[in-house]
Amino acid sequence: MTTPASPPSPAVIRGWIAAAGRAISPHFPLETFIARNPVAGYENLDWEEAIGLIARDHGVLLSLPEQRFRDLYAQGRISPADLQAALRFTVPEAGAPRSLDIGGTRVTVGEILGHDLLVAPPLTAAAPEPTPAARLSPRIHARIDDLTARWIAASLGNAPWSPTNDESMWVAWRRLTALDPTLSRKVRSGIRHSSDDPAAAIGDALARWELDGPAAESFLRAHVLALPGWAALVRYTAASGVDLTSLVAIRATLERLLLPADVALPAASPTEKGPTDDAARIGTVALALGVDPADAAVRTALRPVLSLINPAARLAVWQEAYERGIARELAPATAPVLRESTAPQRPLAQAVFCIDTRSESFRRHLEAAGAVETLGFAGFFAAPISFRPADGSFEVASCPVLLTPRVAITESSVERDAIARWKRQHETSVERDATIDSLKESAVAPYAFAETAGWVLGAVSAARTLAPEGWRAMVSRMRPSKPSTHVDANVVFTLEERVLYAETALRMMGLVEGFAPIVLLCGHGATVANNPFASSLQCGACGGHEGEPNARAAAMIFNDPETRDALAGRGISIPADTLFVAAQMDTITDEVTLLEPWAIPATHETVTLEVTRLLETARAANAAERSASLPGSGGRHGAVRDTERRSADWAESYAEWGLVGNAAFIVGPRSITAGTDLGRRAFLHSYDAAADPDGAGLETILTAPMIVAQWINAQYSASTVAPDRFGAGPKPLHNVVGTVGVLSGYGGDLRLGLPWQSVGVGRASRHEPIRLQVFVEAPLARVNDIIDASEAVRTLVANRWITLRVREHDSARWMRWGRYGWQADDLDTPTPTGIPAATEESTTKEIR
């Protein structure tokens, strides 16, 4: 605690709060849920350094706990060879061959550090920096949290009784909270007389606690992260008058007024580990080496060796070792240099699926079903559009959030009377649902509504619960049939734009020759009931929406005669008998639906019917594979029927696994992964370097789809290792707040990340939390140029938030980006360990 000569200026305070806010990423609302690394603000730091700072700021570890890693080692999931290789990769000195004399025993640095990994006291995250109220009165701290959360929920939760009236959050809070009868007269008076400027009000709080400099920054960071969920929502909103400064001002003012005026902050407890911790670490390592821990010479010899690796670095070693084993399972194999070559035959069809990990198994089963060649491409099909549906609902941006829609695509129909009639009926249905929702959200109406309509809705609820499939079928029959429609991509895009998008997409996926009679462009979506996180199951490349509009727009562009003529002049000749067909896969049921069957000419009916049959065969096989891993599977009606029930059942917590298990992003031709069961753990992006002579396609892949894949990977991992901090908690406890998020129960902080049912079952996690393993088959110089040109890619690679491996061709060894540039990867090279064998008996003894 210090006594500042003068309070910091409002500008300085705002700067401190902006810096503190980077500790938590913006939270996207439920309707457009976008996977993000919740701690993306630390990505400018090396991953190892970030672990320590995240533990300090959030009180959690961004990896599995050290004891869990040791358990995986004992079980054989982490091998001694991988652990030693990870140690040498993280601590170069561990590879030194020279041995040391420790108490009469000759050991190498690597052996000493290897024992340290197995027996040292594990790293635990301390509680985050507390606010003054948390240190002085937990009861008042809890009340501040409750009052703040209630206010933000009412202000930003889309409630019909929102109190802001277009005022700034700070102004509205001062006006209304000063009238709150639950607060004492003294507190209400203090609120009325607080500064008009929220930054100045924070300055008053800093003066009250006599804080300045680093202590003031810690104070502000503690308040920003006291309710990280609401802070993340405020960061996303970023509207005029709604900012973190106002949020902190509300909390700091309540704290200043609710705590006694004469109370002072106690002296801060030391956070650094004392010599006792080092002594315990040295002692356990000495015992593991079989030498006397009480010998001063032994302790003196061990101390400088153990100083090579701190507890955070130990976690980094374990994480690296864990990831090496998984990377070995997923890495495309090295092909022999000499092999038989076969003349390619024209396939029955080609199917382009989203790179989403859920497509991996479906593609595998579809290829096994018949002569279909599959490709992977980002689900927006290189068409950054916004979409206006025919029903007149709101326009949505159907592209990655990294991009801005270039044009708006409109859905329409030549059947004017039919579409007008359908639209009127649809609008009536929407208005009815909106009225019911408004009655539910009103402050008084729900009571009367329940009395008058409860008996009807009770019967509806019973039907939906007891017969979810039957209820959905009945509702579908009652809805008006939608007339045939089309999108106007050939109108809103100029010819030059159509050619640019078509050429970019085809070269990126390596499809520049050998076109099949049917090329299926398959977007994806997820049909679920009563799931606030439904948008998290949709297409991430389409901004959390279904991929249908993009598939339809892309098919229209590829089928456009003028576009094809222009492509031929650029070296891409699409045969006249090739038809691009838009489709969509439901990732819950694995059903693939042709989106515009009325546009398929008679010349392609036979091949379309055969492709449809193969899609059904793949659906049955994929549903059987997926259902086996879902809780409650094994119904007597079969896997396909089980997926249909999960899609319709509003009480189902496990409709599907989503992208659980995602671990790798593989860029290359399908031949390097074809026939390999990757367990739905890999994003597969097709790419042929020969079809992309200037490298523009690869640059797009690494700067857009790969970044989105890293966001998804980071969020799944964070929701797994820190579910209480970065996860949304169990679904049965969810209480939806408007469209912005969920609470666990009736109040508290807005939950971040994914529900536990998206990453685990019971107390066991289903997701393996590892950093994204990226494999790229392309010229090394081309990848170097992209890393040099893109700060986003360079940051992730150089700071080890992803692991990048590259090879020139399928018979070359993988090269890995390391601390000192590229180095030959040794995934397939045996490594001498120098670390005790992974047996239950020896490991348990060493840990003890």
ZAKE-525558 format. One record per residue (C-alpha): residue number from 1; x, y, z. Coordinates in steps of 0.2 Angstrom, whole numbers, always signed. Layout:
nr	xx	yy	zz
NUM	X	Y	Z
...
***
This chain:
nr	xx	yy	zz
1	+0	+0	+0
2	+7	+17	-5
3	+1	+35	-2
4	+0	+43	-20
5	+6	+61	-22
6	-9	+64	-33
7	-22	+52	-40
8	-19	+45	-57
9	-28	+54	-72
10	-44	+47	-79
11	-34	+43	-95
12	-21	+33	-86
13	-35	+23	-77
14	-44	+19	-93
15	-27	+13	-100
16	-25	+2	-85
17	-42	-5	-87
18	-40	-8	-105
19	-24	-18	-102
20	-33	-28	-88
21	-47	-32	-100
22	-35	-41	-112
23	-34	-55	-99
24	-52	-61	-105
25	-58	-62	-123
26	-74	-55	-128
27	-89	-67	-126
28	-100	-69	-141
29	-119	-70	-138
30	-128	-87	-139
31	-136	-84	-156
32	-119	-82	-165
33	-109	-92	-153
34	-91	-91	-159
35	-77	-102	-152
36	-63	-91	-146
37	-47	-94	-135
38	-54	-86	-119
39	-36	-80	-115
40	-31	-74	-132
41	-24	-59	-124
42	-9	-69	-118
43	-5	-75	-136
44	+8	-62	-138
45	+18	-71	-124
46	+27	-88	-125
47	+15	-102	-120
48	+26	-107	-106
49	+26	-89	-99
50	+8	-87	-102
51	+4	-102	-91
52	+11	-93	-76
53	+2	-77	-79
54	-14	-85	-82
55	-12	-95	-66
56	-9	-78	-57
57	-23	-69	-65
58	-37	-82	-66
59	-31	-95	-53
60	-32	-110	-65
61	-19	-119	-75
62	-21	-119	-94
63	-16	-138	-95
64	-19	-154	-86
65	-13	-154	-68
66	+5	-161	-66
67	-2	-176	-56
68	-13	-180	-70
69	+1	-180	-82
70	+11	-192	-71
71	-4	-203	-70
72	-5	-204	-89
73	+14	-208	-89
74	+11	-222	-77
75	-3	-228	-89
76	+8	-228	-104
77	-2	-214	-113
78	+14	-203	-112
79	+30	-214	-116
80	+47	-212	-108
81	+54	-208	-125
82	+42	-194	-128
83	+45	-187	-111
84	+64	-186	-114
85	+62	-179	-131
86	+50	-166	-124
87	+62	-162	-110
88	+76	-159	-123
89	+65	-149	-134
90	+60	-137	-119
91	+77	-137	-110
92	+91	-139	-122
93	+104	-142	-108
94	+95	-158	-104
95	+103	-166	-120
96	+121	-163	-114
97	+130	-180	-113
98	+142	-175	-99
99	+138	-183	-82
100	+139	-175	-65
101	+144	-183	-48
102	+129	-181	-37
103	+133	-190	-20
104	+144	-203	-28
105	+132	-206	-42
106	+135	-202	-60
107	+120	-194	-68
108	+117	-183	-83
109	+107	-166	-82
110	+93	-175	-92
111	+92	-189	-79
112	+91	-177	-65
113	+77	-166	-73
114	+68	-182	-78
115	+67	-187	-60
116	+61	-170	-56
117	+47	-171	-68
118	+41	-187	-59
119	+43	-183	-41
120	+44	-164	-38
121	+30	-156	-28
122	+17	-152	-42
123	+13	-134	-47
124	-4	-128	-41
125	-12	-112	-46
126	-15	-99	-32
127	-31	-90	-30
128	-32	-74	-41
129	-28	-57	-34
130	-43	-53	-22
131	-52	-36	-22
132	-52	-27	-5
133	-69	-33	-1
134	-64	-51	-4
135	-50	-49	+8
136	-59	-39	+21
137	-77	-46	+20
138	-82	-61	+9
139	-100	-57	+13
140	-99	-39	+6
141	-89	-46	-9
142	-103	-58	-13
143	-116	-44	-12
144	-106	-33	-24
145	-105	-48	-36
146	-123	-51	-35
147	-128	-32	-37
148	-116	-30	-51
149	-122	-46	-60
150	-140	-42	-58
151	-138	-24	-65
152	-128	-31	-81
153	-140	-44	-84
154	-155	-32	-84
155	-145	-20	-95
156	-137	-31	-108
157	-148	-47	-106
158	-161	-41	-119
159	-174	-40	-105
160	-190	-30	-110
161	-188	-20	-94
162	-170	-15	-98
163	-167	+0	-86
164	-154	+10	-97
165	-166	+20	-108
166	-152	+23	-120
167	-141	+31	-106
168	-123	+25	-103
169	-122	+11	-91
170	-113	+22	-78
171	-126	+36	-79
172	-141	+24	-78
173	-134	+14	-63
174	-131	+30	-53
175	-149	+36	-57
176	-158	+20	-52
177	-146	+12	-39
178	-148	+28	-29
179	-166	+24	-27
180	-163	+5	-22
181	-172	+2	-5
182	-161	-13	-2
183	-146	-1	+0
184	-144	+10	+16
185	-147	+28	+15
186	-128	+32	+17
187	-124	+21	+2
188	-137	+28	-9
189	-131	+46	-5
190	-114	+41	-9
191	-119	+35	-26
192	-129	+51	-30
193	-113	+61	-25
194	-101	+50	-35
195	-92	+58	-50
196	-101	+59	-67
197	-85	+51	-75
198	-83	+33	-71
199	-64	+34	-72
200	-65	+48	-59
201	-76	+37	-48
202	-62	+24	-49
203	-49	+37	-44
204	-59	+40	-29
205	-59	+22	-24
206	-40	+21	-27
207	-38	+36	-16
208	-49	+28	-3
209	-37	+13	-3
210	-21	+23	-5
211	-16	+13	-21
212	-5	+19	-35
213	+6	+11	-48
214	+7	-8	-49
215	-4	-9	-33
216	-18	+1	-42
217	-16	-10	-58
218	-18	-26	-48
219	-34	-18	-40
220	-41	-14	-57
221	-37	-31	-64
222	-45	-40	-48
223	-61	-30	-51
224	-61	-34	-70
225	-58	-53	-67
226	-70	-54	-52
227	-84	-58	-64
228	-75	-63	-80
229	-91	-69	-89
230	-99	-52	-87
231	-83	-43	-91
232	-81	-53	-107
233	-99	-49	-112
234	-95	-30	-109
235	-80	-32	-120
236	-90	-39	-134
237	-104	-26	-133
238	-92	-12	-134
239	-106	+0	-136
240	-106	+19	-132
241	-106	+20	-113
242	-105	+1	-110
243	-87	-2	-106
244	-76	-10	-93
245	-72	+7	-85
246	-91	+8	-81
247	-91	-10	-74
248	-76	-7	-63
249	-83	+10	-57
250	-99	+1	-52
251	-90	-12	-42
252	-77	+0	-35
253	-90	+12	-29
254	-101	-1	-21
255	-85	-8	-12
256	-80	+9	-6
257	-97	+13	+1
258	-102	-4	+8
259	-86	-7	+18
260	-83	+3	+34
261	-75	+19	+31
262	-61	+16	+44
263	-56	-1	+38
264	-38	-2	+30
265	-31	-16	+19
266	-20	-28	+28
267	-3	-31	+22
268	-2	-42	+6
269	+4	-60	+10
270	+20	-65	+0
271	+16	-74	-16
272	+33	-80	-20
273	+38	-98	-14
274	+51	-98	+0
275	+66	-109	+2
276	+56	-123	+10
277	+48	-127	-7
278	+65	-127	-15
279	+71	-138	-1
280	+57	-150	-3
281	+60	-151	-22
282	+78	-155	-20
283	+75	-168	-6
284	+63	-178	-17
285	+74	-178	-32
286	+89	-183	-21
287	+79	-198	-14
288	+74	-203	-32
289	+92	-203	-37
290	+96	-214	-22
291	+107	-201	-14
292	+107	-193	+4
293	+95	-177	+3
294	+103	-171	+19
295	+121	-170	+11
296	+125	-152	+9
297	+136	-156	-6
298	+121	-165	-14
299	+110	-151	-12
300	+123	-139	-18
301	+125	-149	-34
302	+107	-151	-38
303	+101	-133	-35
304	+109	-126	-51
305	+103	-141	-62
306	+85	-139	-55
307	+85	-120	-58
308	+85	-124	-77
309	+67	-128	-76
310	+54	-119	-66
311	+37	-127	-61
312	+28	-118	-76
313	+42	-125	-88
314	+39	-143	-80
315	+21	-141	-86
316	+26	-136	-103
317	+37	-152	-104
318	+23	-163	-99
319	+11	-154	-112
320	+24	-157	-126
321	+27	-175	-121
322	+8	-178	-121
323	+6	-169	-138
324	+20	-179	-146
325	+10	-195	-143
326	-6	-189	-150
327	+3	-180	-165
328	+11	-197	-169
329	-6	-205	-170
330	-13	-191	-182
331	+2	-187	-193
332	+0	-192	-211
333	+12	-206	-214
334	+28	-204	-225
335	+25	-213	-242
336	+38	-224	-250
337	+49	-215	-263
338	+46	-230	-275
339	+28	-235	-278
340	+16	-241	-291
341	+7	-227	-301
342	-10	-230	-307
343	-20	-220	-320
344	-33	-210	-311
345	-51	-214	-316
346	-65	-202	-316
347	-75	-204	-300
348	-94	-206	-299
349	-95	-190	-289
350	-84	-178	-279
351	-90	-171	-262
352	-83	-156	-254
353	-86	-155	-236
354	-82	-143	-222
355	-65	-145	-214
356	-75	-148	-197
357	-69	-163	-188
358	-86	-171	-189
359	-84	-172	-208
360	-69	-183	-206
361	-78	-199	-202
362	-92	-196	-214
363	-80	-194	-228
364	-71	-210	-224
365	-87	-220	-224
366	-93	-211	-240
367	-77	-216	-249
368	-79	-234	-243
369	-97	-234	-249
370	-93	-231	-268
371	-83	-222	-281
372	-84	-205	-273
373	-69	-193	-270
374	-70	-181	-255
375	-62	-165	-252
376	-61	-153	-237
377	-64	-134	-238
378	-69	-121	-226
379	-88	-122	-225
380	-91	-104	-232
381	-84	-110	-249
382	-74	-94	-251
383	-90	-84	-252
384	-90	-71	-238
385	-109	-66	-239
386	-123	-61	-229
387	-139	-69	-232
388	-157	-63	-233
389	-169	-78	-231
390	-185	-78	-241
391	-196	-78	-225
392	-190	-60	-222
393	-180	-63	-206
394	-165	-54	-201
395	-150	-54	-212
396	-135	-64	-206
397	-117	-64	-209
398	-113	-81	-216
399	-94	-80	-216
400	-79	-82	-203
401	-79	-67	-191
402	-62	-63	-197
403	-70	-58	-214
404	-83	-44	-218
405	-97	-49	-230
406	-94	-42	-247
407	-112	-44	-253
408	-129	-48	-247
409	-137	-64	-255
410	-156	-64	-256
411	-167	-80	-257
412	-182	-78	-268
413	-193	-89	-279
414	-201	-87	-297
415	-217	-94	-289
416	-223	-77	-283
417	-240	-82	-277
418	-234	-97	-268
419	-219	-89	-259
420	-230	-74	-254
421	-243	-86	-246
422	-229	-96	-238
423	-221	-80	-231
424	-238	-74	-223
425	-241	-91	-215
426	-223	-91	-209
427	-224	-73	-202
428	-240	-78	-193
429	-231	-93	-184
430	-216	-82	-180
431	-227	-68	-173
432	-236	-81	-162
433	-220	-88	-155
434	-213	-70	-152
435	-229	-66	-142
436	-227	-81	-132
437	-209	-77	-128
438	-214	-59	-124
439	-227	-66	-111
440	-214	-77	-104
441	-201	-62	-102
442	-214	-49	-95
443	-213	-45	-77
444	-231	-49	-73
445	-239	-58	-88
446	-231	-75	-85
447	-242	-78	-70
448	-258	-74	-79
449	-252	-84	-95
450	-248	-99	-84
451	-266	-99	-77
452	-274	-97	-94
453	-263	-107	-105
454	-255	-119	-93
455	-266	-134	-97
456	-263	-133	-115
457	-244	-131	-114
458	-244	-144	-101
459	-251	-157	-113
460	-238	-150	-126
461	-224	-153	-114
462	-229	-170	-110
463	-230	-175	-129
464	-213	-167	-132
465	-206	-177	-118
466	-214	-194	-121
467	-213	-194	-140
468	-201	-181	-146
469	-200	-189	-164
470	-218	-190	-166
471	-220	-172	-160
472	-208	-165	-172
473	-216	-175	-186
474	-233	-168	-182
475	-226	-150	-181
476	-218	-152	-198
477	-234	-158	-206
478	-243	-143	-199
479	-231	-131	-206
480	-234	-124	-223
481	-223	-132	-237
482	-210	-120	-243
483	-210	-117	-262
484	-194	-120	-273
485	-182	-105	-271
486	-165	-99	-277
487	-152	-87	-272
488	-146	-72	-283
489	-127	-75	-282
490	-126	-73	-301
491	-134	-56	-299
492	-126	-48	-284
493	-108	-54	-289
494	-100	-46	-304
495	-92	-58	-317
496	-75	-53	-311
497	-80	-57	-293
498	-88	-74	-298
499	-72	-79	-307
500	-61	-73	-293
501	-71	-83	-280
502	-72	-99	-291
503	-54	-99	-295
504	-48	-96	-277
505	-59	-110	-270
506	-54	-122	-284
507	-36	-119	-282
508	-36	-119	-263
509	-44	-136	-263
510	-33	-143	-278
511	-48	-146	-289
512	-42	-140	-305
513	-44	-155	-316
514	-53	-172	-316
515	-70	-166	-312
516	-84	-179	-309
517	-101	-178	-316
518	-108	-172	-299
519	-98	-161	-288
520	-107	-160	-271
521	-104	-144	-261
522	-110	-149	-244
523	-112	-137	-230
524	-118	-142	-213
525	-129	-137	-199
526	-136	-145	-183
527	-155	-148	-179
528	-157	-148	-160
529	-171	-144	-148
530	-170	-133	-132
531	-151	-131	-133
532	-145	-113	-129
533	-128	-118	-137
534	-136	-123	-154
535	-125	-111	-163
536	-109	-119	-156
537	-114	-134	-166
538	-116	-125	-183
539	-103	-120	-195
540	-89	-110	-187
541	-83	-104	-204
542	-101	-97	-207
543	-100	-87	-191
544	-110	-99	-181
545	-124	-102	-194
546	-129	-116	-206
547	-118	-117	-222
548	-134	-119	-233
549	-133	-101	-241
550	-115	-102	-245
551	-116	-119	-253
552	-131	-113	-264
553	-122	-97	-269
554	-106	-107	-273
555	-115	-120	-283
556	-124	-106	-293
557	-107	-98	-296
558	-98	-114	-302
559	-113	-118	-314
560	-113	-101	-322
561	-108	-103	-340
562	-99	-86	-341
563	-89	-90	-325
564	-84	-107	-333
565	-79	-98	-349
566	-68	-86	-339
567	-60	-100	-329
568	-55	-110	-344
569	-45	-94	-349
570	-36	-96	-333
571	-32	-114	-335
572	-47	-122	-326
573	-58	-131	-338
574	-74	-138	-330
575	-82	-151	-342
576	-99	-147	-349
577	-107	-163	-340
578	-101	-158	-323
579	-115	-151	-312
580	-111	-143	-295
581	-125	-147	-282
582	-128	-139	-266
583	-131	-150	-251
584	-132	-149	-232
585	-127	-162	-219
586	-136	-162	-202
587	-122	-166	-190
588	-134	-173	-177
589	-142	-186	-189
590	-129	-187	-202
591	-143	-185	-215
592	-137	-176	-231
593	-151	-166	-240
594	-150	-159	-258
595	-154	-141	-256
596	-161	-138	-274
597	-166	-154	-281
598	-178	-145	-293
599	-163	-138	-302
600	-155	-155	-306
601	-158	-159	-325
602	-164	-175	-331
603	-146	-179	-338
604	-140	-181	-320
605	-155	-190	-312
606	-147	-207	-313
607	-130	-202	-305
608	-139	-191	-292
609	-149	-206	-287
610	-134	-217	-285
611	-125	-203	-275
612	-140	-202	-264
613	-139	-220	-261
614	-121	-219	-256
615	-125	-205	-244
616	-137	-215	-235
617	-125	-230	-234
618	-112	-218	-227
619	-125	-211	-215
620	-129	-227	-207
621	-111	-232	-205
622	-106	-215	-198
623	-121	-215	-186
624	-116	-232	-179
625	-98	-226	-176
626	-103	-209	-168
627	-118	-216	-157
628	-107	-229	-149
629	-97	-215	-140
630	-113	-206	-134
631	-120	-208	-117
632	-137	-218	-117
633	-134	-226	-135
634	-138	-243	-140
635	-157	-242	-142
636	-166	-256	-150
637	-171	-246	-166
638	-153	-243	-172
639	-141	-229	-173
640	-149	-219	-186
641	-166	-219	-176
642	-156	-215	-161
643	-148	-199	-169
644	-166	-194	-175
645	-172	-195	-157
646	-157	-185	-150
647	-161	-171	-163
648	-179	-170	-158
649	-178	-173	-139
650	-178	-157	-129
651	-172	-166	-114
652	-157	-173	-122
653	-140	-166	-115
654	-129	-176	-127
655	-137	-173	-145
656	-119	-175	-152
657	-101	-173	-147
658	-98	-158	-158
659	-79	-155	-161
660	-74	-164	-145
661	-57	-172	-147
662	-51	-160	-161
663	-32	-160	-161
664	-25	-158	-178
665	-26	-147	-194
666	-20	-156	-209
667	-17	-147	-225
668	-13	-157	-241
669	-21	-169	-254
670	-34	-181	-248
671	-21	-195	-253
672	-11	-192	-237
673	-25	-196	-226
674	-37	-207	-236
675	-42	-223	-228
676	-35	-218	-211
677	-47	-218	-196
678	-43	-201	-187
679	-57	-203	-175
680	-65	-186	-179
681	-50	-177	-172
682	-43	-168	-187
683	-48	-153	-197
684	-45	-159	-215
685	-42	-145	-228
686	-38	-151	-246
687	-23	-143	-254
688	-12	-146	-269
689	+3	-135	-270
690	+5	-138	-289
691	-13	-130	-291
692	-8	-115	-281
693	+8	-108	-290
694	+8	-91	-281
695	+4	-98	-264
696	-11	-86	-262
697	-22	-101	-258
698	-11	-108	-244
699	-9	-90	-237
700	-28	-89	-236
701	-29	-107	-228
702	-16	-102	-214
703	-23	-85	-211
704	-41	-89	-210
705	-47	-107	-208
706	-32	-112	-197
707	-35	-97	-186
708	-53	-102	-183
709	-47	-120	-180
710	-35	-114	-167
711	-49	-104	-158
712	-60	-120	-158
713	-46	-130	-151
714	-41	-118	-138
715	-59	-116	-132
716	-62	-135	-131
717	-46	-136	-121
718	-50	-122	-109
719	-67	-129	-106
720	-59	-145	-101
721	-45	-140	-90
722	-54	-126	-81
723	-73	-129	-83
724	-77	-118	-68
725	-68	-103	-75
726	-69	-105	-94
727	-83	-118	-96
728	-102	-116	-95
729	-105	-129	-82
730	-118	-143	-83
731	-133	-141	-95
732	-146	-145	-82
733	-142	-130	-71
734	-142	-118	-86
735	-153	-102	-84
736	-153	-93	-100
737	-151	-74	-100
738	-159	-67	-115
739	-148	-71	-130
740	-132	-67	-122
741	-127	-82	-112
742	-132	-93	-97
743	-130	-93	-78
744	-128	-109	-67
745	-144	-107	-57
746	-153	-91	-53
747	-138	-79	-52
748	-119	-76	-52
749	-107	-74	-66
750	-111	-77	-85
751	-104	-93	-89
752	-90	-94	-103
753	-85	-107	-115
754	-94	-124	-118
755	-106	-134	-107
756	-98	-149	-98
757	-109	-160	-109
758	-99	-154	-124
759	-82	-160	-117
760	-85	-174	-104
761	-97	-186	-95
762	-99	-187	-77
763	-82	-182	-69
764	-72	-189	-84
765	-67	-178	-99
766	-70	-184	-116
767	-58	-171	-124
768	-40	-172	-124
769	-33	-154	-121
770	-19	-151	-132
771	-13	-137	-143
772	-17	-138	-161
773	-5	-149	-171
774	-4	-142	-189
775	+3	-152	-203
776	+5	-144	-220
777	+11	-152	-236
778	+18	-137	-246
779	+35	-130	-251
780	+44	-124	-235
781	+49	-107	-243
782	+31	-104	-246
783	+26	-107	-228
784	+41	-96	-222
785	+34	-82	-233
786	+17	-83	-225
787	+24	-84	-207
788	+35	-68	-211
789	+20	-59	-218
790	+6	-63	-206
791	+8	-57	-188
792	-6	-68	-182
793	+1	-84	-189
794	+19	-79	-183
795	+13	-76	-166
796	+4	-93	-164
797	+19	-102	-171
798	+33	-93	-163
799	+25	-92	-146
800	+20	-111	-147
801	+1	-109	-146
802	+1	-121	-160
803	+14	-134	-166
804	+18	-132	-185
805	+25	-146	-196
806	+28	-145	-214
807	+35	-156	-228
808	+38	-153	-246
809	+30	-169	-253
810	+22	-185	-246
811	+39	-195	-246
812	+48	-181	-236
813	+51	-180	-217
814	+41	-168	-207
815	+50	-152	-202
816	+45	-144	-186
817	+46	-126	-181
818	+56	-125	-165
819	+65	-113	-154
820	+78	-110	-167
821	+69	-111	-183
822	+65	-127	-193
823	+72	-144	-187
824	+69	-162	-193
825	+54	-169	-183
826	+59	-185	-174
827	+41	-192	-171
828	+46	-208	-178
829	+64	-209	-171
830	+67	-219	-155
831	+75	-208	-142
832	+86	-215	-127
833	+76	-210	-112
834	+86	-209	-96
835	+69	-208	-87
836	+62	-222	-76
837	+51	-234	-85
838	+33	-231	-85
839	+27	-245	-73
840	+14	-242	-60
841	+25	-249	-46
842	+41	-239	-50
843	+32	-223	-54
844	+21	-223	-38
845	+36	-227	-28
846	+46	-212	-35
847	+31	-200	-33
848	+30	-205	-15
***
